[in-house]
Amino acid sequence: MWNLKILQEIDKEFKERVETRIVNDETAKQKSTKENAKDATGYMKEKKFKNHLIAEEIVEKMEQRRKV
C-alpha cells in the first residue's frame, strides 16, 4: 500500500522533471525552424507520451525503494 509520503515524493519528482522538460522543449522550439517544427497535435501527443514515461519511471523507482 502506498503511503502519503511516498505519493508526495512521486508527485514532487514528477512535477520537477516535467517542468525541466518543458523548459528544454521551449528552448528547442525557439531554436527550430519552420521546416523542422512539429505540428501542434504531434507535439502534444509526444509531450503526453513523455509525461507517461516519466511517471512510469518514478513509480518503478518508488516501488523498488518500498521493497527495501
C-alpha positions in Angstrom: 0.0 0.0 0.0 1.3 3.4 -0.9 1.6 5.8 2.0 1.1 9.6 1.7 4.8 10.4 2.0 5.7 8.2 -1.0 2.9 9.6 -3.1 4.0 13.2 -2.2 7.6 12.3 -3.3 6.3 10.8 -6.6 4.2 14.0 -7.2 7.1 16.3 -6.4 9.7 14.5 -8.6 7.2 14.2 -11.5 6.4 17.9 -11.4 10.1 18.8 -11.2 11.0 16.6 -14.2 8.1 17.7 -16.3 8.9 21.4 -15.6 12.5 20.8 -16.6 11.4 19.0 -19.8 9.0 21.8 -20.6 11.8 24.4 -20.3 14.0 22.2 -22.5 11.2 21.8 -25.1 10.6 25.6 -25.2 14.3 26.2 -25.8 14.4 23.6 -28.6 11.2 25.0 -30.1 12.7 28.5 -30.2 15.7 27.2 -32.0 13.8 25.2 -34.5 13.0 26.5 -38.0 9.7 26.3 -39.8 10.9 23.3 -41.9 11.6 21.0 -38.9 8.9 22.4 -36.5 6.3 19.8 -35.5 2.6 20.4 -35.9 0.7 21.2 -32.6 -1.1 17.8 -32.3 2.1 15.8 -32.8 3.9 18.0 -30.3 1.1 17.5 -27.7 1.0 13.7 -28.3 4.7 13.5 -27.8 4.6 15.6 -24.7 1.9 13.4 -23.1 3.9 10.3 -24.0 7.0 11.7 -22.4 5.0 12.5 -19.2 3.7 8.9 -19.1 7.3 7.6 -19.4 8.5 9.9 -16.6 5.6 8.8 -14.4 6.3 5.1 -15.0 10.0 5.5 -14.2 9.3 7.3 -11.0 6.7 4.7 -9.9 9.2 1.9 -10.6 11.9 3.7 -8.6 9.5 4.2 -5.6 8.3 0.6 -5.7 11.9 -0.6 -5.6 12.6 1.8 -2.6 9.5 0.5 -0.9 10.6 -3.1 -1.2 13.9 -2.4 0.5 
